[in-house]
Amino acid sequence: MDESRAFWVAAPSRGEIRAKRLRSLASGELLIRARASAISRGTETLVFRGEVPPSEWQRMRCPFQEGDFPAPVKYGYAVAGIVEEGPSEFCGRRVFCLHPHQDRFIVPEGAVVAIPDDVPDRRATLAANMETAINGLWDGAPGLGDRIAVVGAGVVGALVAGLAARLPGAEVELIDIDPSRATLAAALGCCFAVPLQGPGEADLVIHASGTPDGLATALAIAGFEATVIEMSWYGTRVVPLPLGGAFHSQRISLRSSQVGSVPPSSRARWSRRRRLALALSLLRDPVFDRLLSGDSDLSALPEVMPRLAASSAGVLCHIVRYD
């Protein structure tokens, strides 16, 4: 078969599957057959709704994107697949690639990272989100024994909390408006609270709820001279900040985190490939299967994406199948 199918945002809030003939491989390239891909709920929802601001159209381009914002555009960056054609040392290997949702595609050898044998395909699709979580913790620079609060128990927030809970002596609290996420928090080794019912006075707060109310909660529970790391991205939305009250007297620092750049202390040594390899190795823990909450065939994405964009209730990471 020399044809591929991919999901495109044809117009804001409307998707479609498009077919395209595959070209021949060039030297140093691989043909990948996708086995699973993950929908990055925050960013991809904004892309689907056409809410990427013009100022970010170039910075927000993902690897192997086709088309331009707002639409038509082929967007996505979390595919686990198997090498069908290419140099013999690659053929048959399972790999992760930052690529849009597409059943078969061609990429350079350097664009893939091997998936460890003990990481299933579906869990491997979390690698891009895990890389984001790693960078968020690097930006926050937590210390041993810190009180760490993570606001927002979505995929990125849960990954951050799960990693932070492994720090010796750390007290990690996962905060979400959905009380049912308490079970997830316990599995990750964290305490759980609904907003403004936790103890507060956190040494580090990481916000990943994607909502202004969540950011307000993050600022409210930060301790004296604590840092709040903002990991949510709001697209074209204007977000109000409660900078009255104790914000100044508490000398709170509010900083952004975005995986496109890593902190200066790590920038020279941690390439994107090295970060993704670390992310995949951390996904050996089967506890992260709890973040996989639904799936559908690639052909169903035009119907599924509007529902995912309209409501996040009960949904964590949606998996696209390529059976």
PASETOR-369984 format. One record per residue (C-alpha): residue number from 1; chain; x, y, z. Coordinates in nm, 3 decimals. Example, Ala and Ser with C-alpha at 12.3 -4.5 7.8 and 13.67 -1.06 7.14 Angstrom:
% residues 2
<site 1, 'A', <1.230, -0.450, 0.780>>
<site 2, 'A', <1.367, -0.106, 0.714>>
END
This chain:
% residues 323
<site 1, 'A', <0.000, 0.000, 0.000>>
<site 2, 'A', <0.152, 0.335, -0.105>>
<site 3, 'A', <-0.119, 0.564, 0.033>>
<site 4, 'A', <-0.152, 0.722, 0.377>>
<site 5, 'A', <-0.443, 0.872, 0.568>>
<site 6, 'A', <-0.415, 1.161, 0.812>>
<site 7, 'A', <-0.641, 1.378, 1.027>>
<site 8, 'A', <-0.664, 1.743, 0.924>>
<site 9, 'A', <-0.834, 2.042, 1.083>>
<site 10, 'A', <-1.017, 2.148, 0.768>>
<site 11, 'A', <-1.165, 2.461, 0.927>>
<site 12, 'A', <-1.201, 2.576, 1.289>>
<site 13, 'A', <-1.399, 2.306, 1.476>>
<site 14, 'A', <-1.422, 2.080, 1.170>>
<site 15, 'A', <-1.192, 1.788, 1.093>>
<site 16, 'A', <-1.157, 1.540, 0.812>>
<site 17, 'A', <-0.948, 1.243, 0.702>>
<site 18, 'A', <-0.734, 1.310, 0.394>>
<site 19, 'A', <-0.553, 1.052, 0.184>>
<site 20, 'A', <-0.216, 1.113, 0.020>>
<site 21, 'A', <0.015, 0.900, -0.193>>
<site 22, 'A', <0.344, 0.821, -0.023>>
<site 23, 'A', <0.663, 0.907, -0.209>>
<site 24, 'A', <0.965, 0.679, -0.229>>
<site 25, 'A', <1.211, 0.675, 0.059>>
<site 26, 'A', <1.531, 0.874, 0.027>>
<site 27, 'A', <1.860, 0.781, 0.187>>
<site 28, 'A', <1.846, 0.810, 0.566>>
<site 29, 'A', <1.466, 0.798, 0.583>>
<site 30, 'A', <1.221, 0.556, 0.748>>
<site 31, 'A', <0.867, 0.451, 0.665>>
<site 32, 'A', <0.668, 0.430, 0.988>>
<site 33, 'A', <0.339, 0.250, 1.036>>
<site 34, 'A', <0.152, 0.407, 1.327>>
<site 35, 'A', <0.017, 0.178, 1.597>>
<site 36, 'A', <-0.123, 0.444, 1.832>>
<site 37, 'A', <-0.122, 0.820, 1.873>>
<site 38, 'A', <-0.240, 1.044, 2.155>>
<site 39, 'A', <-0.444, 1.362, 2.138>>
<site 40, 'A', <-0.273, 1.635, 2.339>>
<site 41, 'A', <-0.592, 1.771, 2.489>>
<site 42, 'A', <-0.487, 2.125, 2.577>>
<site 43, 'A', <-0.293, 2.233, 2.269>>
<site 44, 'A', <-0.479, 2.024, 2.014>>
<site 45, 'A', <-0.817, 2.145, 2.138>>
<site 46, 'A', <-0.705, 2.505, 2.085>>
<site 47, 'A', <-0.572, 2.418, 1.740>>
<site 48, 'A', <-0.896, 2.240, 1.651>>
<site 49, 'A', <-1.104, 2.540, 1.755>>
<site 50, 'A', <-0.880, 2.780, 1.563>>
<site 51, 'A', <-0.763, 2.957, 1.880>>
<site 52, 'A', <-0.391, 2.983, 1.808>>
<site 53, 'A', <-0.316, 3.358, 1.803>>
<site 54, 'A', <-0.144, 3.490, 1.487>>
<site 55, 'A', <0.157, 3.594, 1.695>>
<site 56, 'A', <0.224, 3.223, 1.768>>
<site 57, 'A', <0.157, 3.072, 1.425>>
<site 58, 'A', <0.527, 3.013, 1.355>>
<site 59, 'A', <0.634, 2.921, 1.708>>
<site 60, 'A', <0.347, 2.673, 1.742>>
<site 61, 'A', <0.434, 2.474, 1.431>>
<site 62, 'A', <0.492, 2.110, 1.520>>
<site 63, 'A', <0.738, 1.874, 1.349>>
<site 64, 'A', <0.607, 1.749, 1.013>>
<site 65, 'A', <0.307, 1.979, 1.026>>
<site 66, 'A', <0.140, 2.046, 0.692>>
<site 67, 'A', <-0.077, 2.347, 0.621>>
<site 68, 'A', <-0.094, 2.664, 0.828>>
<site 69, 'A', <-0.296, 2.802, 1.118>>
<site 70, 'A', <-0.580, 2.843, 1.163>>
<site 71, 'A', <-0.672, 2.588, 0.889>>
<site 72, 'A', <-0.645, 2.368, 0.698>>
<site 73, 'A', <-0.367, 2.219, 0.908>>
<site 74, 'A', <-0.238, 1.872, 0.995>>
<site 75, 'A', <-0.131, 1.889, 1.359>>
<site 76, 'A', <-0.026, 1.651, 1.637>>
<site 77, 'A', <0.290, 1.520, 1.801>>
<site 78, 'A', <0.252, 1.187, 1.979>>
<site 79, 'A', <0.280, 0.875, 1.763>>
<site 80, 'A', <0.404, 0.528, 1.854>>
<site 81, 'A', <0.473, 0.311, 1.553>>
<site 82, 'A', <0.688, 0.047, 1.393>>
<site 83, 'A', <0.951, 0.090, 1.121>>
<site 84, 'A', <0.832, -0.082, 0.802>>
<site 85, 'A', <1.107, 0.026, 0.561>>
<site 86, 'A', <1.453, 0.176, 0.595>>
<site 87, 'A', <1.802, 0.063, 0.697>>
<site 88, 'A', <1.806, -0.293, 0.835>>
<site 89, 'A', <1.904, -0.181, 1.184>>
<site 90, 'A', <1.575, 0.011, 1.211>>
<site 91, 'A', <1.328, -0.226, 1.043>>
<site 92, 'A', <1.083, -0.388, 1.282>>
<site 93, 'A', <1.171, -0.158, 1.572>>
<site 94, 'A', <0.904, 0.022, 1.771>>
<site 95, 'A', <0.964, 0.397, 1.778>>
<site 96, 'A', <0.812, 0.720, 1.904>>
<site 97, 'A', <0.788, 1.019, 1.672>>
<site 98, 'A', <0.663, 1.376, 1.704>>
<site 99, 'A', <0.423, 1.355, 1.410>>
<site 100, 'A', <0.057, 1.438, 1.338>>
<site 101, 'A', <-0.212, 1.168, 1.343>>
<site 102, 'A', <-0.137, 0.961, 1.030>>
<site 103, 'A', <-0.139, 0.588, 0.963>>
<site 104, 'A', <0.186, 0.571, 0.759>>
<site 105, 'A', <0.450, 0.840, 0.712>>
<site 106, 'A', <0.811, 0.903, 0.613>>
<site 107, 'A', <1.060, 1.078, 0.842>>
<site 108, 'A', <1.440, 1.107, 0.876>>
<site 109, 'A', <1.614, 0.849, 1.096>>
<site 110, 'A', <1.695, 1.120, 1.350>>
<site 111, 'A', <1.327, 1.199, 1.407>>
<site 112, 'A', <1.249, 0.876, 1.592>>
<site 113, 'A', <1.336, 0.750, 1.940>>
<site 114, 'A', <1.329, 0.381, 2.026>>
<site 115, 'A', <1.052, 0.270, 2.261>>
<site 116, 'A', <1.177, 0.049, 2.547>>
<site 117, 'A', <1.061, -0.312, 2.523>>
<site 118, 'A', <0.865, -0.286, 2.848>>
<site 119, 'A', <0.666, 0.025, 2.745>>
<site 120, 'A', <0.343, -0.063, 2.554>>
<site 121, 'A', <0.253, 0.139, 2.244>>
<site 122, 'A', <-0.043, 0.316, 2.405>>
<site 123, 'A', <0.158, 0.428, 2.709>>
<site 124, 'A', <0.446, 0.535, 2.485>>
<site 125, 'A', <0.220, 0.797, 2.325>>
<site 126, 'A', <0.245, 0.991, 2.652>>
<site 127, 'A', <0.613, 1.067, 2.579>>
<site 128, 'A', <0.551, 1.422, 2.453>>
<site 129, 'A', <0.341, 1.505, 2.760>>
<site 130, 'A', <0.600, 1.343, 2.985>>
<site 131, 'A', <0.870, 1.561, 2.828>>
<site 132, 'A', <0.653, 1.863, 2.908>>
<site 133, 'A', <0.619, 1.745, 3.268>>
<site 134, 'A', <0.996, 1.696, 3.300>>
<site 135, 'A', <1.057, 2.049, 3.176>>
<site 136, 'A', <0.798, 2.189, 3.418>>
<site 137, 'A', <0.981, 2.033, 3.710>>
<site 138, 'A', <1.315, 2.157, 3.578>>
<site 139, 'A', <1.167, 2.508, 3.567>>
<site 140, 'A', <1.030, 2.472, 3.920>>
<site 141, 'A', <1.356, 2.327, 4.055>>
<site 142, 'A', <1.196, 2.152, 4.356>>
<site 143, 'A', <1.413, 2.060, 4.652>>
<site 144, 'A', <1.421, 1.760, 4.882>>
<site 145, 'A', <1.135, 1.769, 5.130>>
<site 146, 'A', <0.950, 2.052, 4.952>>
<site 147, 'A', <0.576, 2.096, 4.982>>
<site 148, 'A', <0.467, 2.080, 4.617>>
<site 149, 'A', <0.115, 2.150, 4.496>>
<site 150, 'A', <0.002, 2.063, 4.143>>
<site 151, 'A', <-0.322, 2.231, 4.036>>
<site 152, 'A', <-0.505, 2.041, 3.762>>
<site 153, 'A', <-0.522, 1.660, 3.745>>
<site 154, 'A', <-0.522, 1.634, 3.366>>
<site 155, 'A', <-0.252, 1.442, 3.183>>
<site 156, 'A', <0.030, 1.695, 3.227>>
<site 157, 'A', <-0.063, 1.775, 3.586>>
<site 158, 'A', <-0.083, 1.406, 3.677>>
<site 159, 'A', <0.254, 1.336, 3.515>>
<site 160, 'A', <0.413, 1.627, 3.702>>
<site 161, 'A', <0.262, 1.511, 4.031>>
<site 162, 'A', <0.371, 1.151, 3.971>>
<site 163, 'A', <0.730, 1.258, 3.908>>
<site 164, 'A', <0.736, 1.504, 4.198>>
<site 165, 'A', <0.611, 1.234, 4.436>>
<site 166, 'A', <0.934, 1.041, 4.371>>
<site 167, 'A', <1.149, 1.317, 4.520>>
<site 168, 'A', <1.282, 1.212, 4.863>>
<site 169, 'A', <1.080, 1.369, 5.143>>
<site 170, 'A', <0.855, 1.568, 4.910>>
<site 171, 'A', <0.495, 1.628, 5.016>>
<site 172, 'A', <0.294, 1.641, 4.694>>
<site 173, 'A', <-0.070, 1.741, 4.669>>
<site 174, 'A', <-0.272, 1.709, 4.349>>
<site 175, 'A', <-0.560, 1.959, 4.336>>
<site 176, 'A', <-0.860, 1.931, 4.105>>
<site 177, 'A', <-1.229, 2.028, 4.100>>
<site 178, 'A', <-1.322, 1.664, 4.027>>
<site 179, 'A', <-1.320, 1.465, 4.355>>
<site 180, 'A', <-1.299, 1.137, 4.161>>
<site 181, 'A', <-0.938, 1.225, 4.074>>
<site 182, 'A', <-0.847, 1.138, 4.434>>
<site 183, 'A', <-0.806, 0.774, 4.327>>
<site 184, 'A', <-0.559, 0.879, 4.058>>
<site 185, 'A', <-0.367, 1.095, 4.306>>
<site 186, 'A', <-0.336, 0.805, 4.549>>
<site 187, 'A', <-0.206, 0.574, 4.274>>
<site 188, 'A', <0.057, 0.836, 4.186>>
<site 189, 'A', <0.167, 0.861, 4.550>>
<site 190, 'A', <0.013, 1.203, 4.615>>
<site 191, 'A', <-0.240, 1.354, 4.851>>
<site 192, 'A', <-0.553, 1.505, 4.696>>
<site 193, 'A', <-0.765, 1.813, 4.761>>
<site 194, 'A', <-1.032, 2.015, 4.588>>
<site 195, 'A', <-0.943, 2.385, 4.537>>
<site 196, 'A', <-0.879, 2.592, 4.850>>
<site 197, 'A', <-0.925, 2.294, 5.084>>
<site 198, 'A', <-0.561, 2.201, 5.093>>
<site 199, 'A', <-0.315, 2.322, 5.359>>
<site 200, 'A', <-0.159, 2.596, 5.144>>
<site 201, 'A', <0.185, 2.746, 5.210>>
<site 202, 'A', <0.339, 2.541, 4.932>>
<site 203, 'A', <0.707, 2.583, 4.849>>
<site 204, 'A', <0.635, 2.523, 4.480>>
<site 205, 'A', <0.305, 2.534, 4.291>>
<site 206, 'A', <0.269, 2.402, 3.938>>
<site 207, 'A', <-0.047, 2.505, 3.755>>
<site 208, 'A', <-0.177, 2.281, 3.475>>
<site 209, 'A', <-0.556, 2.310, 3.486>>
<site 210, 'A', <-0.589, 2.531, 3.177>>
<site 211, 'A', <-0.838, 2.758, 3.358>>
<site 212, 'A', <-0.813, 3.107, 3.514>>
<site 213, 'A', <-0.974, 2.973, 3.833>>
<site 214, 'A', <-0.701, 2.714, 3.859>>
<site 215, 'A', <-0.434, 2.982, 3.829>>
<site 216, 'A', <-0.607, 3.184, 4.100>>
<site 217, 'A', <-0.597, 2.875, 4.322>>
<site 218, 'A', <-0.227, 2.830, 4.250>>
<site 219, 'A', <-0.149, 3.187, 4.357>>
<site 220, 'A', <-0.364, 3.153, 4.669>>
<site 221, 'A', <-0.185, 2.847, 4.806>>
<site 222, 'A', <0.172, 2.960, 4.739>>
<site 223, 'A', <0.380, 3.022, 5.050>>
<site 224, 'A', <0.611, 3.315, 5.125>>
<site 225, 'A', <0.853, 3.373, 4.836>>
<site 226, 'A', <0.727, 3.057, 4.666>>
<site 227, 'A', <0.730, 3.001, 4.292>>
<site 228, 'A', <0.423, 2.934, 4.078>>
<site 229, 'A', <0.502, 2.764, 3.745>>
<site 230, 'A', <0.236, 2.823, 3.480>>
<site 231, 'A', <0.215, 2.527, 3.242>>
<site 232, 'A', <-0.126, 2.604, 3.093>>
<site 233, 'A', <-0.154, 2.772, 2.755>>
<site 234, 'A', <-0.466, 2.973, 2.680>>
<site 235, 'A', <-0.438, 3.048, 2.309>>
<site 236, 'A', <-0.638, 3.362, 2.227>>
<site 237, 'A', <-0.808, 3.383, 2.567>>
<site 238, 'A', <-0.732, 3.675, 2.800>>
<site 239, 'A', <-0.679, 3.547, 3.154>>
<site 240, 'A', <-0.746, 3.766, 3.462>>
<site 241, 'A', <-0.492, 3.740, 3.743>>
<site 242, 'A', <-0.571, 3.805, 4.112>>
<site 243, 'A', <-0.259, 4.008, 4.185>>
<site 244, 'A', <-0.408, 4.192, 4.482>>
<site 245, 'A', <-0.438, 4.037, 4.826>>
<site 246, 'A', <-0.119, 3.871, 4.944>>
<site 247, 'A', <0.052, 3.842, 4.606>>
<site 248, 'A', <0.301, 4.124, 4.672>>
<site 249, 'A', <0.341, 4.082, 5.048>>
<site 250, 'A', <0.413, 3.712, 4.994>>
<site 251, 'A', <0.669, 3.799, 4.723>>
<site 252, 'A', <0.535, 3.524, 4.497>>
<site 253, 'A', <0.716, 3.452, 4.169>>
<site 254, 'A', <0.502, 3.359, 3.866>>
<site 255, 'A', <0.695, 3.196, 3.580>>
<site 256, 'A', <0.598, 3.033, 3.253>>
<site 257, 'A', <0.710, 2.690, 3.134>>
<site 258, 'A', <0.702, 2.576, 2.774>>
<site 259, 'A', <0.867, 2.262, 2.642>>
<site 260, 'A', <1.003, 2.435, 2.330>>
<site 261, 'A', <1.285, 2.572, 2.548>>
<site 262, 'A', <1.446, 2.416, 2.851>>
<site 263, 'A', <1.609, 2.600, 3.144>>
<site 264, 'A', <1.957, 2.741, 3.076>>
<site 265, 'A', <2.109, 2.496, 3.325>>
<site 266, 'A', <2.002, 2.204, 3.103>>
<site 267, 'A', <1.991, 2.361, 2.756>>
<site 268, 'A', <2.346, 2.280, 2.643>>
<site 269, 'A', <2.327, 1.907, 2.723>>
<site 270, 'A', <1.964, 1.801, 2.695>>
<site 271, 'A', <1.870, 1.769, 2.328>>
<site 272, 'A', <1.512, 1.694, 2.227>>
<site 273, 'A', <1.609, 1.330, 2.158>>
<site 274, 'A', <1.770, 1.290, 2.499>>
<site 275, 'A', <1.463, 1.440, 2.669>>
<site 276, 'A', <1.226, 1.209, 2.480>>
<site 277, 'A', <1.444, 0.907, 2.564>>
<site 278, 'A', <1.422, 1.004, 2.931>>
<site 279, 'A', <1.045, 1.051, 2.902>>
<site 280, 'A', <1.003, 0.705, 2.748>>
<site 281, 'A', <1.217, 0.544, 3.017>>
<site 282, 'A', <1.002, 0.703, 3.290>>
<site 283, 'A', <0.692, 0.559, 3.123>>
<site 284, 'A', <0.805, 0.208, 3.223>>
<site 285, 'A', <0.583, 0.257, 3.529>>
<site 286, 'A', <0.240, 0.099, 3.456>>
<site 287, 'A', <0.072, 0.349, 3.689>>
<site 288, 'A', <0.063, 0.589, 3.393>>
<site 289, 'A', <-0.183, 0.360, 3.215>>
<site 290, 'A', <-0.441, 0.529, 3.438>>
<site 291, 'A', <-0.408, 0.839, 3.219>>
<site 292, 'A', <-0.537, 0.654, 2.912>>
<site 293, 'A', <-0.911, 0.706, 2.928>>
<site 294, 'A', <-1.055, 0.639, 2.584>>
<site 295, 'A', <-0.978, 0.544, 2.225>>
<site 296, 'A', <-1.115, 0.552, 1.872>>
<site 297, 'A', <-1.012, 0.463, 1.519>>
<site 298, 'A', <-0.840, 0.724, 1.306>>
<site 299, 'A', <-1.145, 0.732, 1.077>>
<site 300, 'A', <-1.364, 0.840, 1.372>>
<site 301, 'A', <-1.156, 1.147, 1.463>>
<site 302, 'A', <-1.372, 1.397, 1.266>>
<site 303, 'A', <-1.663, 1.300, 1.495>>
<site 304, 'A', <-1.457, 1.253, 1.813>>
<site 305, 'A', <-1.260, 1.579, 1.814>>
<site 306, 'A', <-1.565, 1.810, 1.843>>
<site 307, 'A', <-1.678, 1.616, 2.149>>
<site 308, 'A', <-1.334, 1.631, 2.309>>
<site 309, 'A', <-1.311, 2.004, 2.238>>
<site 310, 'A', <-1.655, 2.069, 2.387>>
<site 311, 'A', <-1.607, 1.892, 2.719>>
<site 312, 'A', <-1.320, 1.754, 2.924>>
<site 313, 'A', <-1.540, 1.583, 3.183>>
<site 314, 'A', <-1.388, 1.248, 3.279>>
<site 315, 'A', <-1.145, 1.245, 2.987>>
<site 316, 'A', <-0.769, 1.228, 3.032>>
<site 317, 'A', <-0.571, 1.103, 2.731>>
<site 318, 'A', <-0.763, 0.988, 2.423>>
<site 319, 'A', <-0.581, 0.732, 2.208>>
<site 320, 'A', <-0.614, 0.698, 1.831>>
<site 321, 'A', <-0.594, 0.338, 1.708>>
<site 322, 'A', <-0.446, 0.221, 1.376>>
<site 323, 'A', <-0.547, -0.146, 1.380>>
END
